[in-house]
Amino acid sequence: MIRHTVVFTLRHPTGSPEEEAFLEAGRGLADIPGVERFERLRQVSGKNGYAWGFSMEFADRAAYDGYNEHPAHVAFVRDRWVPEVADFLEIDYVPI
Amino acid sequence: MIRHTVVFTLRHPTGSPEEEAFLEAGRGLADIPGVERFERLRQVSGKNGYAWGFSMEFADRAAYDGYNEHPAHVAFVRDRWVPEVADFLEIDYVPI
């Protein structure tokens, strides 16, 4: 299992309709084949400046690659992520 | 539910006995009251420089505070974390 996470901050004001719309659009990532245990998360630690997170799990690297290359993911990155996300960090985990 | 995560890099060489000993010592955090779903993780994304992670969940803020203040956690931070961890980032999540 590979857990893919991304913690991020949006360009939109906190509590704005644009913020809500982005997070709503993010739900669609859960429908991409191979995505398991998709979560939308609020980042609540004061020890970093990020506001939100997405987390999902893949059975293996092939499933992860399929997600990355899927047209729905490519479109989300192009149409929503790049223009609306101000800062982010990807962290991927495998249990030991 | 609050998910507390920390992604980190050790001062020890990769594959060293000291690295293994640190990760083994980390298991003890799972026994602190309030800690649920404790995981030790290998960080596998090439998009950041961290090597390892711990993840755990708390029912609420009171449980999280109890963990932070617990003598076993305080001792782990003092005796293992501070001297052996080179870099880290704490990220805490609440599902939305």
Backbone of each chain as ProteinMPNN parsed JSONL, in Angstrom:
{"seq_chain_A": "MIRHTVVFTLRHPTGSPEEEAFLEAGRGLADIPGVERFERLRQVSGKNGYAWGFSMEFADRAAYDGYNEHPAHVAFVRDRWVPEVADFLEIDYVPI", "coords_chain_A": {"N_chain_A": [[0.839, -1.2, 0.0], [0.51, 2.198, -0.828], [0.388, 5.342, 0.536], [-0.7, 8.338, -0.574], [-0.242, 11.686, 0.045], [-1.12, 15.138, 0.123], [-0.415, 18.299, 1.282], [-1.694, 21.559, 1.521], [-2.125, 25.043, 0.571], [-4.565, 27.353, -0.375], [-5.089, 29.904, -2.931], [-7.327, 31.325, -2.456], [-9.443, 33.361, -0.313], [-9.924, 32.522, 3.158], [-12.784, 30.689, 3.95], [-14.161, 31.493, 1.728], [-16.419, 31.353, -1.152], [-15.014, 30.387, -3.345], [-12.988, 28.866, -2.227], [-14.519, 26.804, -1.05], [-15.592, 25.742, -3.376], [-13.332, 24.702, -4.639], [-12.539, 22.685, -2.844], [-14.768, 21.082, -3.013], [-14.614, 20.29, -5.675], [-12.391, 18.721, -5.458], [-13.327, 16.348, -4.45], [-13.897, 14.772, -6.603], [-11.613, 13.414, -7.272], [-11.655, 11.086, -5.875], [-13.066, 9.316, -7.387], [-11.48, 8.371, -9.36], [-10.027, 5.577, -10.959], [-8.431, 3.155, -8.887], [-7.976, 4.729, -6.688], [-8.177, 4.653, -3.221], [-9.69, 4.947, 0.011], [-9.992, 7.774, 0.062], [-9.539, 11.018, 1.378], [-10.559, 14.228, 2.435], [-9.065, 16.882, 4.101], [-8.655, 19.046, 6.91], [-5.937, 21.041, 7.791], [-4.536, 21.368, 10.922], [-2.434, 21.942, 12.632], [-0.434, 24.353, 14.28], [2.181, 24.48, 13.627], [2.957, 24.525, 11.029], [2.317, 26.207, 7.879], [0.235, 25.369, 6.272], [-3.125, 24.765, 5.076], [-4.972, 22.829, 4.215], [-5.586, 19.379, 3.253], [-5.244, 16.491, 1.145], [-5.72, 13.007, 1.13], [-4.985, 9.745, 0.019], [-5.088, 6.251, -0.844], [-3.217, 3.722, -2.542], [-3.111, 0.512, -4.041], [-0.718, -0.382, -5.095], [2.312, 0.565, -6.89], [1.671, 0.606, -9.588], [-1.061, 1.18, -9.601], [-0.979, 3.724, -8.519], [0.503, 5.081, -10.49], [-1.325, 4.842, -12.579], [-3.363, 6.484, -11.676], [-2.045, 8.98, -11.635], [-1.683, 9.411, -14.354], [-4.225, 9.42, -15.322], [-6.847, 10.882, -17.253], [-8.747, 12.441, -15.819], [-7.364, 13.172, -13.521], [-5.195, 14.542, -14.614], [-6.563, 16.667, -15.788], [-7.671, 17.882, -13.511], [-5.378, 18.79, -12.169], [-4.398, 20.595, -14.068], [-6.576, 22.401, -14.489], [-7.577, 23.175, -11.998], [-5.782, 22.771, -9.775], [-3.193, 23.968, -10.431], [-3.868, 26.734, -11.037], [-5.143, 27.511, -8.622], [-3.904, 26.722, -6.245], [-1.672, 27.823, -3.803], [0.592, 26.995, -2.432], [2.252, 23.928, -1.694], [2.928, 20.576, -0.468], [3.984, 17.391, -1.225], [3.68, 14.258, 0.271], [4.463, 10.938, 0.577], [3.667, 7.726, 1.792], [4.706, 4.511, 2.921], [3.742, 1.858, 4.913], [5.784, 0.519, 7.551]], "CA_chain_A": [[0.0, 0.0, 0.0], [1.165, 3.51, -0.835], [-0.514, 6.443, 0.894], [-0.298, 9.601, -1.193], [-0.851, 12.84, 0.698], [-0.63, 16.463, -0.258], [-0.872, 19.356, 2.185], [-1.659, 22.716, 0.625], [-2.8, 26.299, 0.874], [-5.21, 27.916, -1.568], [-4.985, 31.348, -3.15], [-8.616, 31.922, -2.101], [-9.62, 33.736, 1.093], [-10.531, 31.534, 4.054], [-14.24, 30.778, 4.053], [-14.747, 32.033, 0.496], [-17.08, 30.38, -2.04], [-14.01, 29.784, -4.225], [-12.351, 27.825, -1.422], [-15.473, 25.707, -0.951], [-15.728, 25.128, -4.701], [-12.135, 23.892, -4.893], [-12.597, 21.479, -2.016], [-15.835, 20.254, -3.573], [-14.074, 19.694, -6.902], [-11.426, 17.7, -5.069], [-14.037, 15.084, -4.217], [-13.903, 13.988, -7.831], [-10.411, 12.569, -7.336], [-11.987, 9.797, -5.26], [-13.701, 8.443, -8.39], [-10.481, 7.903, -10.328], [-9.708, 4.172, -10.671], [-7.243, 2.881, -8.081], [-7.977, 5.55, -5.464], [-8.864, 4.061, -2.071], [-9.663, 5.697, 1.271], [-9.779, 9.201, -0.199], [-9.964, 11.912, 2.452], [-10.299, 15.673, 2.412], [-8.624, 17.136, 5.475], [-8.24, 20.381, 7.343], [-4.667, 20.993, 8.507], [-4.835, 22.116, 12.14], [-1.254, 22.237, 13.44], [0.128, 25.691, 14.143], [3.609, 24.366, 13.365], [3.219, 24.746, 9.6], [1.408, 27.216, 7.356], [-0.726, 24.793, 5.336], [-4.511, 24.831, 5.545], [-5.803, 21.715, 3.772], [-4.882, 18.195, 2.78], [-5.919, 15.338, 0.549], [-5.009, 11.748, 1.352], [-5.577, 8.601, -0.681], [-4.214, 5.086, -0.832], [-3.151, 2.891, -3.743], [-2.673, -0.849, -3.735], [0.676, -0.548, -5.503], [2.849, 1.643, -7.719], [0.942, 0.632, -10.857], [-2.317, 1.891, -9.368], [-0.597, 5.133, -8.322], [0.853, 5.608, -11.808], [-2.562, 4.953, -13.348], [-4.032, 7.701, -11.183], [-1.315, 10.164, -12.091], [-1.84, 9.564, -15.8], [-5.635, 9.41, -15.706], [-7.279, 12.192, -17.775], [-9.454, 13.244, -14.81], [-6.342, 13.75, -12.648], [-4.448, 15.521, -15.411], [-7.426, 17.841, -15.941], [-7.79, 18.551, -12.213], [-4.117, 19.507, -11.934], [-4.295, 21.719, -15.017], [-7.669, 23.376, -14.443], [-7.89, 23.631, -10.644], [-4.628, 22.789, -8.869], [-2.167, 24.958, -10.797], [-4.287, 28.131, -10.853], [-5.792, 27.849, -7.346], [-3.097, 26.343, -5.084], [-0.568, 28.769, -3.604], [1.771, 26.292, -1.907], [1.898, 22.551, -1.331], [3.986, 19.597, -0.246], [3.536, 16.011, -1.37], [4.341, 13.291, 1.152], [3.918, 9.607, 0.306], [4.096, 6.81, 2.835], [4.5, 3.067, 2.922], [3.898, 1.368, 6.297], [6.914, -0.391, 7.804]], "C_chain_A": [[0.879, 1.257, 0.0], [0.109, 4.555, -0.485], [0.044, 7.737, 0.325], [-1.013, 10.738, -0.474], [-0.282, 14.125, 0.111], [-1.268, 17.468, 0.696], [-0.701, 20.667, 1.425], [-2.394, 23.921, 1.199], [-3.351, 26.856, -0.426], [-4.949, 29.412, -1.691], [-6.256, 32.063, -2.661], [-8.667, 32.333, -0.627], [-10.283, 32.609, 1.888], [-12.036, 31.759, 4.132], [-14.931, 31.282, 2.8], [-15.468, 30.946, -0.301], [-16.071, 29.682, -2.956], [-13.26, 28.658, -3.507], [-13.253, 26.59, -1.357], [-15.582, 24.975, -2.285], [-14.52, 24.259, -5.028], [-12.194, 22.586, -4.116], [-13.684, 20.524, -2.514], [-15.328, 19.548, -4.834], [-13.098, 18.568, -6.583], [-12.053, 16.344, -4.819], [-13.946, 14.163, -5.429], [-12.698, 13.065, -7.959], [-10.699, 11.169, -6.792], [-12.538, 8.801, -6.273], [-12.717, 7.902, -9.411], [-10.086, 6.468, -9.97], [-8.399, 4.02, -9.885], [-7.204, 3.645, -6.782], [-8.804, 4.859, -4.379], [-8.731, 4.999, -0.876], [-9.349, 7.179, 1.06], [-10.328, 10.04, 0.956], [-9.648, 13.361, 2.088], [-10.09, 16.084, 3.861], [-8.366, 18.619, 5.706], [-6.938, 20.221, 8.116], [-4.768, 21.914, 9.731], [-3.618, 22.391, 13.029], [-0.791, 23.671, 13.195], [1.605, 25.682, 13.792], [3.953, 24.349, 11.881], [2.144, 25.687, 9.082], [0.343, 26.69, 6.416], [-2.131, 24.729, 5.944], [-5.329, 23.575, 5.262], [-4.947, 20.517, 3.394], [-5.809, 17.259, 2.048], [-5.069, 14.117, 0.879], [-5.732, 10.639, 0.609], [-4.58, 7.453, -0.646], [-4.323, 4.332, -2.151], [-2.618, 1.515, -3.356], [-1.191, -1.029, -4.032], [1.084, 0.603, -6.43], [2.096, 1.74, -9.047], [-0.377, 1.398, -10.712], [-2.063, 3.391, -9.207], [-0.264, 5.775, -9.675], [-0.4, 5.801, -12.672], [-3.36, 6.183, -12.97], [-3.353, 8.948, -11.735], [-1.569, 10.462, -13.565], [-3.301, 9.656, -16.242], [-6.074, 10.812, -16.163], [-7.992, 13.059, -16.73], [-8.471, 13.881, -13.829], [-5.555, 14.832, -13.382], [-5.258, 16.814, -15.554], [-7.558, 18.603, -14.624], [-6.537, 19.367, -11.923], [-4.046, 20.766, -12.809], [-5.323, 22.821, -14.733], [-7.947, 23.934, -13.048], [-6.626, 23.806, -9.798], [-3.661, 23.929, -9.197], [-2.663, 26.388, -10.593], [-4.728, 28.49, -9.442], [-4.963, 27.543, -6.103], [-1.863, 27.248, -4.989], [0.72, 28.054, -3.207], [1.354, 24.88, -1.511], [3.137, 21.7, -1.119], [3.379, 18.201, -0.362], [4.365, 15.111, -0.455], [3.668, 11.938, 0.917], [4.517, 8.61, 1.296], [3.817, 5.349, 2.475], [4.688, 2.596, 4.362], [5.111, 0.447, 6.419], [6.569, -1.304, 8.98]], "O_chain_A": [[1.859, 1.35, 0.739], [-0.935, 4.638, -1.133], [1.132, 8.174, 0.701], [-2.241, 10.755, -0.391], [0.866, 14.185, -0.33], [-2.483, 17.486, 0.892], [0.314, 20.872, 0.759], [-3.16, 23.826, 2.158], [-2.677, 26.832, -1.456], [-4.636, 30.094, -0.715], [-6.247, 33.28, -2.476], [-8.007, 31.72, 0.212], [-11.092, 31.848, 1.358], [-12.499, 32.879, 4.352], [-16.146, 31.481, 2.796], [-15.171, 29.761, -0.151], [-16.255, 28.515, -3.304], [-12.94, 27.63, -4.105], [-12.799, 25.469, -1.584], [-15.654, 23.747, -2.325], [-14.667, 23.195, -5.63], [-11.931, 21.514, -4.661], [-13.531, 19.305, -2.441], [-15.581, 18.36, -5.034], [-12.987, 17.594, -7.326], [-11.397, 15.312, -4.956], [-13.921, 12.94, -5.299], [-12.75, 12.058, -8.665], [-10.067, 10.193, -7.195], [-12.487, 7.59, -6.053], [-13.077, 7.066, -10.24], [-9.837, 6.172, -8.801], [-7.399, 4.673, -10.184], [-6.482, 3.264, -5.861], [-9.971, 4.525, -4.586], [-7.764, 5.755, -0.775], [-8.544, 7.763, 1.785], [-11.432, 9.802, 1.445], [-8.604, 13.664, 1.51], [-10.848, 15.682, 4.743], [-7.92, 19.341, 4.814], [-6.838, 19.367, 8.997], [-5.054, 23.103, 9.59], [-3.761, 23.015, 14.08], [-0.76, 24.142, 12.058], [2.224, 26.739, 13.671], [5.116, 24.176, 11.516], [1.158, 25.939, 9.775], [-0.388, 27.479, 5.816], [-2.296, 24.649, 7.162], [-6.279, 23.283, 5.988], [-3.732, 20.633, 3.235], [-7.014, 17.235, 2.299], [-3.841, 14.195, 0.902], [-6.962, 10.607, 0.579], [-3.383, 7.657, -0.444], [-5.376, 4.307, -2.788], [-1.784, 1.381, -2.461], [-0.489, -1.74, -3.314], [0.287, 1.498, -6.71], [1.905, 2.837, -9.573], [-0.757, 2.168, -11.594], [-2.832, 4.219, -9.695], [-0.705, 6.888, -9.962], [-0.521, 6.787, -13.398], [-3.957, 6.842, -13.822], [-4.012, 9.857, -12.239], [-1.659, 11.621, -13.97], [-3.581, 9.938, -17.407], [-5.716, 11.81, -15.537], [-7.857, 14.283, -16.753], [-8.701, 14.993, -13.355], [-5.286, 15.901, -12.834], [-4.712, 17.913, -15.454], [-7.557, 19.834, -14.618], [-6.629, 20.511, -11.478], [-3.683, 21.847, -12.345], [-4.996, 24.007, -14.735], [-8.487, 25.032, -12.915], [-6.422, 24.852, -9.182], [-3.351, 24.754, -8.337], [-1.932, 27.196, -10.02], [-4.696, 29.666, -9.081], [-5.271, 28.041, -5.02], [-1.118, 27.415, -5.955], [1.811, 28.465, -3.603], [0.234, 24.665, -1.047], [4.24, 22.056, -1.534], [2.399, 17.873, 0.306], [5.593, 15.199, -0.419], [2.45, 11.812, 1.045], [5.711, 8.646, 1.595], [2.829, 5.021, 1.819], [5.708, 2.911, 4.975], [5.421, -0.309, 5.499], [7.378, -2.149, 9.364]]}, "seq_chain_B": "MIRHTVVFTLRHPTGSPEEEAFLEAGRGLADIPGVERFERLRQVSGKNGYAWGFSMEFADRAAYDGYNEHPAHVAFVRDRWVPEVADFLEIDYVPI", "coords_chain_B": {"N_chain_B": [[-11.977, 13.463, 15.509], [-8.471, 13.681, 15.504], [-5.711, 13.556, 13.465], [-2.417, 13.098, 14.016], [0.599, 13.732, 12.507], [4.056, 13.23, 11.769], [6.734, 13.931, 9.742], [10.034, 12.979, 8.993], [13.666, 13.155, 9.109], [16.483, 11.258, 9.947], [19.56, 11.644, 11.856], [21.182, 9.529, 11.543], [23.016, 7.179, 9.46], [21.54, 5.764, 6.497], [20.056, 2.633, 6.816], [21.537, 1.929, 9.016], [22.367, 0.459, 12.269], [21.685, 2.243, 14.279], [19.679, 3.754, 13.169], [17.67, 1.797, 12.879], [17.308, 1.213, 15.573], [16.236, 3.599, 16.545], [13.784, 3.708, 15.17], [12.616, 1.452, 16.194], [12.414, 2.153, 18.883], [10.505, 4.097, 18.6], [8.15, 2.689, 18.414], [7.178, 2.507, 20.979], [5.649, 4.744, 21.447], [3.101, 4.113, 20.709], [1.932, 2.959, 22.884], [1.212, 4.883, 24.639], [-1.367, 6.386, 26.52], [-4.402, 7.161, 24.823], [-3.429, 7.207, 22.253], [-4.211, 6.134, 19.041], [-4.387, 3.91, 16.234], [-1.629, 3.909, 15.547], [1.155, 4.359, 13.414], [4.191, 3.448, 11.84], [6.139, 4.761, 9.299], [7.555, 4.687, 6.015], [8.852, 7.299, 4.11], [8.275, 7.898, 0.758], [8.118, 9.564, -1.434], [9.764, 11.356, -4.025], [9.623, 14.03, -4.007], [10.108, 15.419, -1.735], [12.491, 15.752, 0.973], [12.382, 14.063, 3.145], [12.579, 11.037, 5.138], [11.195, 9.287, 6.838], [8.174, 8.571, 8.726], [5.788, 9.135, 11.367], [2.515, 8.325, 12.342], [-0.519, 8.97, 14.018], [-3.672, 8.717, 15.731], [-6.032, 10.691, 17.549], [-8.838, 10.825, 19.742], [-9.852, 13.285, 20.428], [-9.028, 16.749, 21.233], [-8.3, 16.806, 23.921], [-7.308, 14.23, 24.385], [-5.104, 14.321, 22.721], [-3.61, 16.37, 23.93], [-3.101, 15.104, 26.349], [-1.392, 13.052, 25.541], [0.801, 14.588, 24.595], [1.728, 15.65, 26.967], [2.353, 13.45, 28.446], [4.589, 11.534, 30.467], [6.096, 9.515, 29.144], [6.089, 10.344, 26.503], [7.297, 12.854, 26.715], [9.811, 12.045, 27.599], [10.666, 10.54, 25.386], [10.893, 12.51, 23.417], [12.905, 14.111, 24.534], [15.071, 12.312, 24.958], [15.446, 10.811, 22.629], [14.276, 11.945, 20.23], [15.18, 14.714, 19.998], [18.075, 14.497, 20.045], [18.514, 12.754, 17.847], [17.043, 13.275, 15.527], [17.22, 14.944, 12.469], [15.759, 16.708, 10.873], [12.401, 17.818, 10.598], [8.795, 17.822, 10.122], [5.728, 18.688, 11.388], [2.417, 17.727, 10.808], [-0.966, 18.064, 11.17], [-4.183, 16.66, 10.99], [-7.705, 17.06, 10.481], [-10.532, 15.353, 9.459], [-12.711, 16.531, 6.843]], "CA_chain_B": [[-10.685, 12.768, 15.375], [-7.307, 14.452, 15.05], [-4.58, 12.711, 13.049], [-1.133, 13.765, 14.212], [1.676, 13.106, 11.731], [5.343, 13.923, 11.696], [7.631, 13.384, 8.727], [11.343, 13.351, 9.538], [14.921, 12.558, 8.659], [17.381, 10.989, 11.076], [20.988, 11.945, 11.691], [21.885, 8.255, 11.339], [23.103, 6.696, 8.075], [20.492, 4.86, 6.032], [20.349, 1.216, 7.02], [22.416, 1.723, 10.178], [21.726, -0.061, 13.494], [21.145, 3.371, 15.04], [18.395, 4.067, 12.52], [16.736, 0.734, 13.271], [17.031, 1.351, 17.009], [15.328, 4.734, 16.722], [12.453, 3.33, 14.696], [12.105, 0.48, 17.158], [12.025, 2.916, 20.077], [9.277, 4.827, 18.274], [6.992, 1.827, 18.656], [6.675, 2.723, 22.333], [4.655, 5.826, 21.454], [1.778, 3.516, 20.517], [1.409, 2.505, 24.175], [0.81, 6.032, 25.451], [-2.837, 6.476, 26.522], [-5.023, 8.076, 23.866], [-2.896, 6.988, 20.904], [-4.92, 5.136, 18.246], [-3.948, 3.706, 14.853], [-0.236, 4.332, 15.398], [1.854, 3.784, 12.265], [5.534, 3.856, 11.461], [6.025, 4.872, 7.846], [8.681, 5.107, 5.189], [8.451, 8.337, 3.166], [8.775, 7.391, -0.515], [8.045, 10.534, -2.531], [10.993, 12.063, -4.361], [9.339, 15.466, -4.042], [10.589, 16.034, -0.494], [13.725, 15.106, 1.403], [12.179, 13.296, 4.378], [12.769, 9.596, 4.981], [10.35, 8.477, 7.716], [7.025, 9.245, 9.318], [4.919, 8.507, 12.362], [1.14, 8.821, 12.288], [-1.377, 8.447, 15.098], [-4.939, 9.439, 15.821], [-6.593, 10.954, 18.873], [-10.284, 11.027, 19.69], [-10.136, 14.71, 20.551], [-7.894, 17.574, 21.643], [-7.895, 16.428, 25.277], [-6.476, 13.038, 24.262], [-3.854, 14.78, 22.097], [-2.877, 17.088, 24.968], [-2.649, 14.107, 27.316], [-0.219, 12.422, 24.913], [1.921, 15.53, 24.571], [2.215, 15.88, 28.332], [2.649, 12.175, 29.112], [6.029, 11.385, 30.722], [6.755, 8.67, 28.143], [6.29, 11.174, 25.313], [8.297, 13.868, 27.064], [11.116, 11.375, 27.644], [11.054, 10.173, 24.022], [11.329, 13.735, 22.736], [14.166, 14.561, 25.139], [16.171, 11.334, 24.912], [15.632, 10.221, 21.307], [13.919, 12.829, 19.128], [16.047, 15.899, 19.882], [19.449, 14.184, 19.626], [18.657, 11.852, 16.697], [16.295, 13.735, 14.355], [17.908, 16.056, 11.815], [14.793, 17.65, 10.308], [11.046, 17.244, 10.666], [7.637, 18.691, 9.926], [4.487, 18.154, 11.962], [1.189, 18.039, 10.073], [-2.106, 17.474, 11.874], [-5.37, 16.722, 10.136], [-9.06, 16.704, 10.883], [-11.324, 15.123, 8.246], [-13.833, 17.456, 6.586]], "C_chain_B": [[-9.607, 13.743, 14.872], [-6.211, 13.455, 14.685], [-3.297, 13.53, 13.154], [-0.081, 13.013, 13.406], [2.946, 13.931, 11.855], [6.215, 13.175, 10.694], [9.038, 13.866, 9.077], [12.498, 12.623, 8.86], [15.818, 12.396, 9.878], [18.812, 11.437, 10.785], [21.764, 10.688, 11.33], [21.971, 7.895, 9.854], [21.953, 5.743, 7.754], [20.927, 3.412, 6.221], [21.212, 0.911, 8.225], [21.656, 1.113, 11.353], [21.085, 1.059, 14.313], [19.78, 3.795, 14.479], [17.335, 3.061, 12.961], [16.347, 0.876, 14.738], [16.072, 2.507, 17.272], [13.909, 4.345, 16.333], [11.808, 2.314, 15.634], [11.631, 1.197, 18.426], [10.715, 3.666, 19.85], [8.021, 4.018, 18.51], [6.349, 2.108, 20.006], [5.634, 3.826, 22.419], [3.237, 5.273, 21.351], [1.121, 3.124, 21.84], [0.959, 3.65, 25.079], [-0.71, 6.173, 25.373], [-3.354, 7.529, 25.534], [-4.577, 7.863, 22.442], [-3.664, 5.848, 20.224], [-4.299, 5.066, 16.849], [-2.519, 4.212, 14.618], [0.419, 3.613, 14.218], [3.273, 4.322, 12.189], [5.596, 3.742, 9.949], [7.358, 5.215, 7.203], [8.158, 6.157, 4.207], [9.097, 8.009, 1.814], [8.659, 8.375, -1.678], [9.398, 11.193, -2.756], [10.829, 13.574, -4.323], [9.6, 16.163, -2.708], [11.785, 15.225, -0.008], [13.599, 14.259, 2.657], [12.21, 11.79, 4.121], [11.744, 8.749, 5.728], [9.146, 9.272, 8.191], [6.431, 8.431, 10.447], [3.535, 9.122, 12.164], [0.353, 8.186, 13.419], [-2.64, 9.281, 15.135], [-5.362, 9.58, 17.273], [-8.082, 11.231, 18.736], [-10.626, 12.51, 19.684], [-8.896, 15.447, 21.061], [-7.392, 17.189, 23.041], [-6.984, 15.196, 25.237], [-5.106, 13.404, 23.689], [-2.991, 15.497, 23.147], [-2.314, 16.114, 26.007], [-1.413, 13.368, 26.833], [0.986, 13.35, 24.989], [2.568, 15.683, 25.953], [2.631, 14.59, 29.043], [4.162, 12.008, 29.291], [6.759, 10.532, 29.684], [7.008, 9.438, 26.847], [7.366, 12.223, 25.564], [9.705, 13.255, 27.058], [11.596, 10.996, 26.243], [11.581, 11.395, 23.265], [12.719, 14.148, 23.231], [15.325, 13.607, 24.824], [16.454, 10.785, 23.517], [15.423, 11.251, 20.188], [14.94, 13.954, 18.948], [17.463, 15.51, 19.447], [19.563, 13.441, 18.299], [17.96, 12.315, 15.417], [16.947, 14.991, 13.782], [16.94, 17.128, 11.344], [13.414, 17.004, 10.38], [9.992, 18.3, 10.406], [6.414, 17.993, 10.508], [3.301, 18.635, 11.136], [0.054, 17.319, 10.78], [-3.374, 17.691, 11.054], [-6.644, 16.396, 10.901], [-9.859, 16.485, 9.606], [-12.426, 16.173, 8.086], [-14.891, 16.735, 5.762]], "O_chain_B": [[-9.827, 14.515, 13.939], [-5.831, 12.612, 15.499], [-3.126, 14.532, 12.46], [0.112, 11.812, 13.591], [2.913, 15.15, 12.022], [6.405, 11.962, 10.785], [9.221, 15.034, 9.419], [12.323, 11.633, 8.15], [15.902, 13.282, 10.728], [19.215, 11.586, 9.631], [22.897, 10.78, 10.856], [21.093, 8.268, 9.076], [21.464, 5.018, 8.62], [22.028, 3.023, 5.832], [21.585, -0.242, 8.443], [20.433, 1.235, 11.427], [20.062, 0.847, 14.965], [18.863, 4.144, 15.222], [16.236, 3.441, 13.367], [15.186, 0.68, 15.099], [15.194, 2.404, 18.128], [12.955, 4.613, 17.063], [10.594, 2.325, 15.836], [10.574, 0.878, 18.97], [9.919, 3.849, 20.771], [6.954, 4.572, 18.772], [5.137, 1.97, 20.168], [4.826, 3.852, 23.348], [2.288, 5.883, 21.842], [-0.099, 2.974, 21.911], [0.396, 3.422, 26.15], [-1.283, 6.091, 24.286], [-2.814, 8.63, 25.432], [-5.26, 8.287, 21.51], [-3.757, 4.743, 20.759], [-3.754, 6.052, 16.352], [-2.242, 4.863, 13.611], [0.253, 2.405, 14.048], [3.521, 5.501, 12.441], [5.157, 2.743, 9.379], [8.176, 5.937, 7.772], [7.142, 5.939, 3.547], [10.315, 7.858, 1.727], [9.061, 8.053, -2.796], [10.094, 11.545, -1.804], [11.779, 14.314, -4.574], [9.342, 17.359, -2.569], [12.057, 14.139, -0.521], [14.605, 13.783, 3.183], [11.904, 11.332, 3.021], [11.447, 7.627, 5.318], [9.108, 10.497, 8.071], [6.55, 7.207, 10.485], [3.414, 10.307, 11.855], [0.536, 7.011, 13.737], [-2.675, 10.405, 14.636], [-5.092, 8.718, 18.109], [-8.531, 11.799, 17.74], [-11.57, 12.938, 19.02], [-7.849, 14.84, 21.289], [-6.191, 17.244, 23.306], [-6.0, 15.129, 25.974], [-4.081, 12.87, 24.113], [-1.787, 15.256, 23.237], [-1.192, 16.282, 26.483], [-0.5, 13.089, 27.61], [2.07, 12.936, 25.401], [3.784, 15.824, 26.079], [3.203, 14.643, 30.131], [4.931, 12.304, 28.377], [7.92, 10.799, 29.376], [8.014, 9.216, 26.173], [8.237, 12.448, 24.724], [10.659, 13.865, 26.577], [12.783, 11.111, 25.939], [12.589, 11.315, 22.564], [13.595, 14.49, 22.436], [16.42, 14.043, 24.468], [17.569, 10.343, 23.241], [16.274, 11.412, 19.313], [15.497, 14.121, 17.864], [18.006, 16.149, 18.547], [20.622, 13.491, 17.672], [18.253, 11.803, 14.336], [17.195, 15.964, 14.494], [17.251, 18.317, 11.401], [13.281, 15.788, 10.239], [10.256, 19.502, 10.461], [6.108, 16.853, 10.16], [3.201, 19.817, 10.809], [0.105, 16.104, 10.969], [-3.599, 18.767, 10.5], [-6.659, 15.583, 11.825], [-9.863, 17.36, 8.74], [-12.998, 16.642, 9.069], [-15.921, 17.322, 5.431]]}, "name": "protein", "num_of_chains": 2, "seq": "MIRHTVVFTLRHPTGSPEEEAFLEAGRGLADIPGVERFERLRQVSGKNGYAWGFSMEFADRAAYDGYNEHPAHVAFVRDRWVPEVADFLEIDYVPIMIRHTVVFTLRHPTGSPEEEAFLEAGRGLADIPGVERFERLRQVSGKNGYAWGFSMEFADRAAYDGYNEHPAHVAFVRDRWVPEVADFLEIDYVPI"}
